[in-house]
Amino acid sequence: MQNKFEQYNKEVMKHFLKPKYSGKMKNPDVIGRIKNNMCGDIMEVYLKIDKKTNKIKDIKFQTMGCAAAIASSDVLCELAKGKTLQKAKKIDKKKILEKLRGLPSIKMHCSVLGEKTLKKAIEEYEKKIIS
Ligand code: FES
């Protein structure tokens, strides 16, 4: 019988088993929440924004999903922390996959969840500060 973890590389397993950014944040400036309609997985991203510099000073996530979704979420946070909102918006599936050194082909869609959730959180924040 095939071990289902064989399909994930070491980098993916590291972020899946010991995610640095996992958990709920107290008093975030904004929360982004996305559900993947294909598999039902849900991700939430919490952001604290430095209002002067417009940089993400803290970020956390909670993902109810597969190993690839959790690893992608953690990498997304690593990529986004310290970036301006403008730069963070440019983090895409390709950058997440590069940082993870790839995912099995049937798991490629899982990296999109993080990208979408971060963008949603930034959009929500921008709406909040405009209104
Ligand atoms: S199977 Fe749903 S995000 Fe991975």
Backbone and ligand atoms as CSV (ligand in chain L), in Angstrom:
chain,resi,resn,atom,element,x,y,z
A,1,MET,N,N,0.843,-1.205,0.000
A,1,MET,CA,C,0.000,0.000,0.000
A,1,MET,C,C,0.875,1.251,0.000
A,2,GLN,N,N,0.495,2.194,-0.816
A,2,GLN,CA,C,1.300,3.411,-0.928
A,2,GLN,C,C,1.062,4.351,0.260
A,3,ASN,N,N,2.148,4.878,0.792
A,3,ASN,CA,C,2.045,5.867,1.857
A,3,ASN,C,C,1.630,7.195,1.230
A,4,LYS,N,N,0.508,7.752,1.682
A,4,LYS,CA,C,0.003,8.955,1.013
A,4,LYS,C,C,0.900,10.171,1.205
A,5,PHE,N,N,1.810,10.136,2.186
A,5,PHE,CA,C,2.722,11.257,2.386
A,5,PHE,C,C,3.876,11.242,1.388
A,6,GLU,N,N,4.071,10.115,0.678
A,6,GLU,CA,C,5.174,10.030,-0.278
A,6,GLU,C,C,5.070,11.083,-1.372
A,7,GLN,N,N,3.874,11.513,-1.649
A,7,GLN,CA,C,3.735,12.462,-2.748
A,7,GLN,C,C,4.115,13.898,-2.376
A,8,TYR,N,N,4.285,14.191,-1.102
A,8,TYR,CA,C,4.681,15.536,-0.686
A,8,TYR,C,C,6.196,15.584,-0.467
A,9,ASN,N,N,6.828,16.657,-0.899
A,9,ASN,CA,C,8.271,16.787,-0.669
A,9,ASN,C,C,8.539,17.257,0.775
A,10,LYS,N,N,9.826,17.338,1.140
A,10,LYS,CA,C,10.201,17.671,2.523
A,10,LYS,C,C,9.754,19.070,2.923
A,11,GLU,N,N,9.835,19.995,1.992
A,11,GLU,CA,C,9.453,21.380,2.286
A,11,GLU,C,C,7.959,21.462,2.619
A,12,VAL,N,N,7.154,20.766,1.853
A,12,VAL,CA,C,5.704,20.746,2.101
A,12,VAL,C,C,5.431,20.123,3.469
A,13,MET,N,N,6.095,19.011,3.755
A,13,MET,CA,C,5.868,18.324,5.031
A,13,MET,C,C,6.291,19.198,6.214
A,14,LYS,N,N,7.389,19.952,6.038
A,14,LYS,CA,C,7.867,20.841,7.107
A,14,LYS,C,C,6.783,21.872,7.444
A,15,HIS,N,N,6.230,22.501,6.417
A,15,HIS,CA,C,5.210,23.537,6.652
A,15,HIS,C,C,3.877,22.947,7.105
A,16,PHE,N,N,3.608,21.726,6.711
A,16,PHE,CA,C,2.368,21.066,7.137
A,16,PHE,C,C,2.452,20.639,8.606
A,17,LEU,N,N,3.568,20.026,8.979
A,17,LEU,CA,C,3.676,19.484,10.334
A,17,LEU,C,C,4.016,20.534,11.387
A,18,LYS,N,N,4.800,21.552,10.982
A,18,LYS,CA,C,5.176,22.600,11.948
A,18,LYS,C,C,4.944,23.980,11.349
A,19,PRO,N,N,3.696,24.321,11.108
A,19,PRO,CA,C,3.453,25.650,10.528
A,19,PRO,C,C,3.765,26.750,11.547
A,20,LYS,N,N,4.469,27.781,11.105
A,20,LYS,CA,C,4.874,28.869,12.013
A,20,LYS,C,C,3.756,29.880,12.235
A,21,TYR,N,N,2.851,29.976,11.276
A,21,TYR,CA,C,1.872,31.061,11.319
A,21,TYR,C,C,0.454,30.577,11.611
A,22,SER,N,N,0.330,29.342,12.030
A,22,SER,CA,C,-0.998,28.781,12.267
A,22,SER,C,C,-1.595,29.283,13.584
A,23,GLY,N,N,-2.879,29.589,13.579
A,23,GLY,CA,C,-3.570,29.993,14.797
A,23,GLY,C,C,-4.380,31.250,14.593
A,24,LYS,N,N,-5.253,31.489,15.546
A,24,LYS,CA,C,-6.121,32.660,15.464
A,24,LYS,C,C,-5.370,33.870,16.014
A,25,MET,N,N,-5.635,35.042,15.461
A,25,MET,CA,C,-4.983,36.268,15.942
A,25,MET,C,C,-5.985,37.074,16.774
A,26,LYS,N,N,-5.489,37.625,17.876
A,26,LYS,CA,C,-6.334,38.509,18.691
A,26,LYS,C,C,-6.388,39.881,18.045
A,27,ASN,N,N,-7.547,40.437,17.934
A,27,ASN,CA,C,-7.765,41.780,17.390
A,27,ASN,C,C,-7.065,42.064,16.058
A,28,PRO,N,N,-7.320,41.263,15.050
A,28,PRO,CA,C,-6.715,41.573,13.740
A,28,PRO,C,C,-7.364,42.828,13.156
A,29,ASP,N,N,-6.656,43.502,12.265
A,29,ASP,CA,C,-7.255,44.657,11.571
A,29,ASP,C,C,-8.281,44.179,10.553
A,30,VAL,N,N,-8.049,42.979,10.038
A,30,VAL,CA,C,-8.987,42.441,9.051
A,30,VAL,C,C,-8.851,40.915,8.966
A,31,ILE,N,N,-9.945,40.292,8.563
A,31,ILE,CA,C,-9.947,38.835,8.348
A,31,ILE,C,C,-10.409,38.564,6.919
A,32,GLY,N,N,-9.722,37.689,6.244
A,32,GLY,CA,C,-10.153,37.232,4.923
A,32,GLY,C,C,-10.571,35.774,5.056
A,33,ARG,N,N,-11.676,35.418,4.420
A,33,ARG,CA,C,-12.158,34.033,4.550
A,33,ARG,C,C,-12.608,33.544,3.181
A,34,ILE,N,N,-12.102,32.394,2.782
A,34,ILE,CA,C,-12.489,31.826,1.485
A,34,ILE,C,C,-12.752,30.328,1.650
A,35,LYS,N,N,-13.797,29.883,0.967
A,35,LYS,CA,C,-14.085,28.438,0.932
A,35,LYS,C,C,-13.838,27.954,-0.490
A,36,ASN,N,N,-13.113,26.869,-0.598
A,36,ASN,CA,C,-12.921,26.244,-1.901
A,36,ASN,C,C,-14.175,25.423,-2.211
A,37,ASN,N,N,-14.941,25.863,-3.182
A,37,ASN,CA,C,-16.213,25.190,-3.460
A,37,ASN,C,C,-16.050,23.773,-4.014
A,38,MET,N,N,-14.885,23.480,-4.547
A,38,MET,CA,C,-14.669,22.139,-5.107
A,38,MET,C,C,-14.493,21.083,-4.014
A,39,CYS,N,N,-13.748,21.445,-2.955
A,39,CYS,CA,C,-13.458,20.426,-1.928
A,39,CYS,C,C,-14.039,20.782,-0.568
A,40,GLY,N,N,-14.494,22.006,-0.398
A,40,GLY,CA,C,-15.081,22.412,0.877
A,40,GLY,C,C,-14.081,22.951,1.887
A,41,ASP,N,N,-12.797,22.958,1.541
A,41,ASP,CA,C,-11.788,23.463,2.477
A,41,ASP,C,C,-11.965,24.965,2.686
A,42,ILE,N,N,-11.642,25.395,3.913
A,42,ILE,CA,C,-11.837,26.803,4.281
A,42,ILE,C,C,-10.535,27.359,4.843
A,43,MET,N,N,-10.230,28.590,4.434
A,43,MET,CA,C,-9.055,29.269,4.984
A,43,MET,C,C,-9.442,30.633,5.490
A,44,GLU,N,N,-8.860,31.000,6.638
A,44,GLU,CA,C,-8.985,32.362,7.146
A,44,GLU,C,C,-7.589,32.933,7.303
A,45,VAL,N,N,-7.436,34.201,6.906
A,45,VAL,CA,C,-6.171,34.913,7.088
A,45,VAL,C,C,-6.444,36.129,7.965
A,46,TYR,N,N,-5.604,36.326,8.972
A,46,TYR,CA,C,-5.732,37.478,9.878
A,46,TYR,C,C,-4.544,38.405,9.642
A,47,LEU,N,N,-4.838,39.685,9.508
A,47,LEU,CA,C,-3.762,40.643,9.248
A,47,LEU,C,C,-3.742,41.764,10.270
A,48,LYS,N,N,-2.526,42.174,10.635
A,48,LYS,CA,C,-2.322,43.437,11.340
A,48,LYS,C,C,-1.492,44.298,10.402
A,49,ILE,N,N,-1.990,45.505,10.173
A,49,ILE,CA,C,-1.353,46.389,9.195
A,49,ILE,C,C,-0.749,47.596,9.904
A,50,ASP,N,N,0.462,47.935,9.537
A,50,ASP,CA,C,1.068,49.180,10.013
A,50,ASP,C,C,0.471,50.315,9.187
A,51,LYS,N,N,-0.320,51.153,9.843
A,51,LYS,CA,C,-1.058,52.191,9.107
A,51,LYS,C,C,-0.151,53.220,8.443
A,52,LYS,N,N,1.024,53.465,9.016
A,52,LYS,CA,C,1.921,54.468,8.424
A,52,LYS,C,C,2.594,53.955,7.157
A,53,THR,N,N,3.075,52.715,7.225
A,53,THR,CA,C,3.847,52.188,6.093
A,53,THR,C,C,3.001,51.338,5.143
A,54,ASN,N,N,1.781,50.982,5.590
A,54,ASN,CA,C,0.921,50.086,4.815
A,54,ASN,C,C,1.525,48.696,4.639
A,55,LYS,N,N,2.348,48.302,5.611
A,55,LYS,CA,C,2.974,46.971,5.538
A,55,LYS,C,C,2.250,46.005,6.475
A,56,ILE,N,N,2.300,44.732,6.096
A,56,ILE,CA,C,1.716,43.672,6.933
A,56,ILE,C,C,2.692,43.413,8.078
A,57,LYS,N,N,2.310,43.852,9.285
A,57,LYS,CA,C,3.253,43.658,10.393
A,57,LYS,C,C,3.053,42.325,11.089
A,58,ASP,N,N,1.863,41.746,10.959
A,58,ASP,CA,C,1.654,40.403,11.503
A,58,ASP,C,C,0.597,39.679,10.664
A,59,ILE,N,N,0.741,38.384,10.577
A,59,ILE,CA,C,-0.190,37.577,9.771
A,59,ILE,C,C,-0.301,36.189,10.378
A,60,LYS,N,N,-1.499,35.670,10.403
A,60,LYS,CA,C,-1.724,34.303,10.872
A,60,LYS,C,C,-2.810,33.669,10.012
A,61,PHE,N,N,-2.929,32.363,10.113
A,61,PHE,CA,C,-3.972,31.692,9.334
A,61,PHE,C,C,-4.591,30.547,10.119
A,62,GLN,N,N,-5.814,30.212,9.724
A,62,GLN,CA,C,-6.442,28.965,10.157
A,62,GLN,C,C,-6.998,28.318,8.908
A,63,THR,N,N,-6.601,27.097,8.666
A,63,THR,CA,C,-7.064,26.396,7.474
A,63,THR,C,C,-7.643,25.051,7.858
A,64,MET,N,N,-8.883,24.842,7.472
A,64,MET,CA,C,-9.474,23.521,7.643
A,64,MET,C,C,-9.379,22.867,6.288
A,65,GLY,N,N,-8.331,22.113,6.101
A,65,GLY,CA,C,-8.125,21.550,4.782
A,65,GLY,C,C,-7.022,20.523,4.750
A,66,CYS,N,N,-6.609,20.203,3.561
A,66,CYS,CA,C,-5.618,19.145,3.351
A,66,CYS,C,C,-4.206,19.634,3.692
A,67,ALA,N,N,-3.262,18.700,3.679
A,67,ALA,CA,C,-1.866,19.021,3.995
A,67,ALA,C,C,-1.327,20.092,3.046
A,68,ALA,N,N,-1.664,19.999,1.784
A,68,ALA,CA,C,-1.172,20.971,0.797
A,68,ALA,C,C,-1.735,22.362,1.081
A,69,ALA,N,N,-2.990,22.417,1.496
A,69,ALA,CA,C,-3.612,23.714,1.802
A,69,ALA,C,C,-2.962,24.336,3.035
A,70,ILE,N,N,-2.659,23.535,4.030
A,70,ILE,CA,C,-2.021,24.045,5.255
A,70,ILE,C,C,-0.593,24.508,4.954
A,71,ALA,N,N,0.159,23.696,4.224
A,71,ALA,CA,C,1.530,24.079,3.866
A,71,ALA,C,C,1.520,25.348,3.005
A,72,SER,N,N,0.592,25.445,2.070
A,72,SER,CA,C,0.491,26.631,1.203
A,72,SER,C,C,0.141,27.868,2.031
A,73,SER,N,N,-0.729,27.700,3.016
A,73,SER,CA,C,-1.132,28.817,3.871
A,73,SER,C,C,0.065,29.339,4.659
A,74,ASP,N,N,0.866,28.414,5.181
A,74,ASP,CA,C,2.020,28.813,5.992
A,74,ASP,C,C,3.047,29.568,5.145
A,75,VAL,N,N,3.298,29.047,3.958
A,75,VAL,CA,C,4.246,29.686,3.038
A,75,VAL,C,C,3.728,31.063,2.604
A,76,LEU,N,N,2.439,31.138,2.376
A,76,LEU,CA,C,1.832,32.416,2.013
A,76,LEU,C,C,2.127,33.462,3.099
A,77,CYS,N,N,1.957,33.088,4.354
A,77,CYS,CA,C,2.202,34.021,5.464
A,77,CYS,C,C,3.669,34.439,5.493
A,78,GLU,N,N,4.558,33.479,5.280
A,78,GLU,CA,C,5.989,33.770,5.257
A,78,GLU,C,C,6.307,34.787,4.156
A,79,LEU,N,N,5.693,34.595,3.004
A,79,LEU,CA,C,5.935,35.500,1.868
A,79,LEU,C,C,5.349,36.896,2.117
A,80,ALA,N,N,4.206,36.949,2.814
A,80,ALA,CA,C,3.481,38.220,2.954
A,80,ALA,C,C,3.985,39.083,4.110
A,81,LYS,N,N,4.483,38.477,5.156
A,81,LYS,CA,C,4.871,39.245,6.343
A,81,LYS,C,C,5.939,40.285,6.007
A,82,GLY,N,N,5.680,41.526,6.404
A,82,GLY,CA,C,6.636,42.611,6.174
A,82,GLY,C,C,6.467,43.312,4.835
A,83,LYS,N,N,5.633,42.771,3.979
A,83,LYS,CA,C,5.433,43.389,2.655
A,83,LYS,C,C,4.364,44.480,2.723
A,84,THR,N,N,4.450,45.442,1.812
A,84,THR,CA,C,3.364,46.418,1.676
A,84,THR,C,C,2.157,45.675,1.100
A,85,LEU,N,N,0.982,46.272,1.272
A,85,LEU,CA,C,-0.219,45.626,0.739
A,85,LEU,C,C,-0.132,45.495,-0.774
A,86,GLN,N,N,0.439,46.501,-1.408
A,86,GLN,CA,C,0.602,46.464,-2.871
A,86,GLN,C,C,1.414,45.249,-3.309
A,87,LYS,N,N,2.537,45.027,-2.602
A,87,LYS,CA,C,3.402,43.882,-2.953
A,87,LYS,C,C,2.752,42.554,-2.562
A,88,ALA,N,N,2.077,42.539,-1.434
A,88,ALA,CA,C,1.440,41.301,-0.963
A,88,ALA,C,C,0.358,40.840,-1.936
A,89,LYS,N,N,-0.297,41.806,-2.574
A,89,LYS,CA,C,-1.347,41.460,-3.547
A,89,LYS,C,C,-0.790,40.690,-4.743
A,90,LYS,N,N,0.512,40.865,-4.973
A,90,LYS,CA,C,1.128,40.198,-6.133
A,90,LYS,C,C,1.581,38.765,-5.835
A,91,ILE,N,N,1.446,38.336,-4.585
A,91,ILE,CA,C,1.813,36.951,-4.268
A,91,ILE,C,C,0.784,36.036,-4.926
A,92,ASP,N,N,1.263,35.161,-5.774
A,92,ASP,CA,C,0.340,34.289,-6.498
A,92,ASP,C,C,0.696,32.819,-6.286
A,93,LYS,N,N,-0.104,31.990,-6.886
A,93,LYS,CA,C,0.061,30.538,-6.814
A,93,LYS,C,C,1.476,30.106,-7.224
A,94,LYS,N,N,2.016,30.784,-8.238
A,94,LYS,CA,C,3.347,30.432,-8.745
A,94,LYS,C,C,4.421,30.637,-7.662
A,95,LYS,N,N,4.327,31.772,-6.955
A,95,LYS,CA,C,5.305,32.065,-5.900
A,95,LYS,C,C,5.159,31.083,-4.734
A,96,ILE,N,N,3.920,30.747,-4.419
A,96,ILE,CA,C,3.676,29.790,-3.327
A,96,ILE,C,C,4.253,28.420,-3.709
A,97,LEU,N,N,4.027,28.013,-4.942
A,97,LEU,CA,C,4.535,26.713,-5.403
A,97,LEU,C,C,6.065,26.686,-5.467
A,98,GLU,N,N,6.661,27.799,-5.857
A,98,GLU,CA,C,8.134,27.887,-5.886
A,98,GLU,C,C,8.688,27.681,-4.488
A,99,LYS,N,N,8.096,28.384,-3.521
A,99,LYS,CA,C,8.570,28.314,-2.134
A,99,LYS,C,C,8.370,26.906,-1.554
A,100,LEU,N,N,7.317,26.235,-1.984
A,100,LEU,CA,C,7.060,24.862,-1.516
A,100,LEU,C,C,7.859,23.824,-2.307
A,101,ARG,N,N,8.539,24.287,-3.333
A,101,ARG,CA,C,9.266,23.398,-4.267
A,101,ARG,C,C,8.324,22.383,-4.905
A,102,GLY,N,N,7.114,22.847,-5.162
A,102,GLY,CA,C,6.158,22.043,-5.922
A,102,GLY,C,C,5.173,21.266,-5.066
A,103,LEU,N,N,4.078,20.902,-5.707
A,103,LEU,CA,C,3.050,20.052,-5.097
A,103,LEU,C,C,2.706,18.964,-6.103
A,104,PRO,N,N,2.183,17.846,-5.628
A,104,PRO,CA,C,1.708,16.835,-6.585
A,104,PRO,C,C,0.637,17.451,-7.489
A,105,SER,N,N,0.571,17.018,-8.733
A,105,SER,CA,C,-0.328,17.678,-9.691
A,105,SER,C,C,-1.788,17.696,-9.229
A,106,ILE,N,N,-2.234,16.657,-8.541
A,106,ILE,CA,C,-3.641,16.660,-8.098
A,106,ILE,C,C,-3.882,17.640,-6.951
A,107,LYS,N,N,-2.799,18.219,-6.420
A,107,LYS,CA,C,-2.922,19.155,-5.295
A,107,LYS,C,C,-2.622,20.599,-5.683
A,108,MET,N,N,-2.388,20.846,-6.954
A,108,MET,CA,C,-2.036,22.198,-7.410
A,108,MET,C,C,-3.086,23.233,-7.006
A,109,HIS,N,N,-4.358,22.866,-7.107
A,109,HIS,CA,C,-5.422,23.831,-6.809
A,109,HIS,C,C,-5.392,24.302,-5.357
A,110,CYS,N,N,-4.774,23.521,-4.474
A,110,CYS,CA,C,-4.752,23.867,-3.050
A,110,CYS,C,C,-3.942,25.137,-2.791
A,111,SER,N,N,-2.964,25.420,-3.656
A,111,SER,CA,C,-2.136,26.616,-3.471
A,111,SER,C,C,-2.917,27.886,-3.808
A,112,VAL,N,N,-4.007,27.757,-4.547
A,112,VAL,CA,C,-4.808,28.920,-4.950
A,112,VAL,C,C,-5.607,29.476,-3.775
A,113,LEU,N,N,-5.945,28.599,-2.840
A,113,LEU,CA,C,-6.749,29.010,-1.687
A,113,LEU,C,C,-6.056,30.144,-0.912
A,114,GLY,N,N,-4.764,30.004,-0.672
A,114,GLY,CA,C,-4.011,31.025,0.065
A,114,GLY,C,C,-3.973,32.342,-0.678
A,115,GLU,N,N,-3.682,32.264,-1.948
A,115,GLU,CA,C,-3.613,33.468,-2.785
A,115,GLU,C,C,-4.936,34.233,-2.726
A,116,LYS,N,N,-6.033,33.522,-2.899
A,116,LYS,CA,C,-7.359,34.161,-2.910
A,116,LYS,C,C,-7.713,34.740,-1.547
A,117,THR,N,N,-7.378,34.023,-0.490
A,117,THR,CA,C,-7.760,34.469,0.853
A,117,THR,C,C,-6.991,35.731,1.249
A,118,LEU,N,N,-5.707,35.778,0.917
A,118,LEU,CA,C,-4.934,36.988,1.224
A,118,LEU,C,C,-5.487,38.179,0.441
A,119,LYS,N,N,-5.776,37.970,-0.822
A,119,LYS,CA,C,-6.323,39.069,-1.645
A,119,LYS,C,C,-7.656,39.558,-1.075
A,120,LYS,N,N,-8.480,38.613,-0.637
A,120,LYS,CA,C,-9.778,38.980,-0.048
A,120,LYS,C,C,-9.565,39.814,1.211
A,121,ALA,N,N,-8.623,39.408,2.073
A,121,ALA,CA,C,-8.350,40.150,3.314
A,121,ALA,C,C,-7.884,41.569,2.983
A,122,ILE,N,N,-7.008,41.700,2.003
A,122,ILE,CA,C,-6.500,43.035,1.621
A,122,ILE,C,C,-7.635,43.892,1.052
A,123,GLU,N,N,-8.478,43.298,0.234
A,123,GLU,CA,C,-9.635,44.036,-0.321
A,123,GLU,C,C,-10.558,44.521,0.796
A,124,GLU,N,N,-10.818,43.631,1.754
A,124,GLU,CA,C,-11.681,43.995,2.893
A,124,GLU,C,C,-11.070,45.161,3.668
A,125,TYR,N,N,-9.763,45.097,3.864
A,125,TYR,CA,C,-9.071,46.161,4.601
A,125,TYR,C,C,-9.168,47.482,3.833
A,126,GLU,N,N,-8.945,47.417,2.547
A,126,GLU,CA,C,-9.001,48.639,1.732
A,126,GLU,C,C,-10.413,49.240,1.734
A,127,LYS,N,N,-11.430,48.380,1.706
A,127,LYS,CA,C,-12.806,48.876,1.792
A,127,LYS,C,C,-13.043,49.568,3.127
A,128,LYS,N,N,-12.510,48.963,4.179
A,128,LYS,CA,C,-12.679,49.494,5.537
A,128,LYS,C,C,-12.050,50.876,5.690
A,129,ILE,N,N,-10.873,51.060,5.149
A,129,ILE,CA,C,-10.191,52.353,5.348
A,129,ILE,C,C,-10.759,53.439,4.435
A,130,ILE,N,N,-11.376,53.038,3.315
A,130,ILE,CA,C,-11.987,54.032,2.416
A,130,ILE,C,C,-13.313,54.523,3.011
A,131,SER,N,N,-14.085,53.601,3.612
A,131,SER,CA,C,-15.418,53.999,4.119
A,131,SER,C,C,-15.340,54.745,5.447
L,1,FES,S1,S,-8.103,19.388,-1.133
L,1,FES,FE1,FE,-9.101,21.285,-0.725
L,1,FES,S2,S,-7.536,22.749,-0.653
L,1,FES,FE2,FE,-6.546,20.847,-0.813
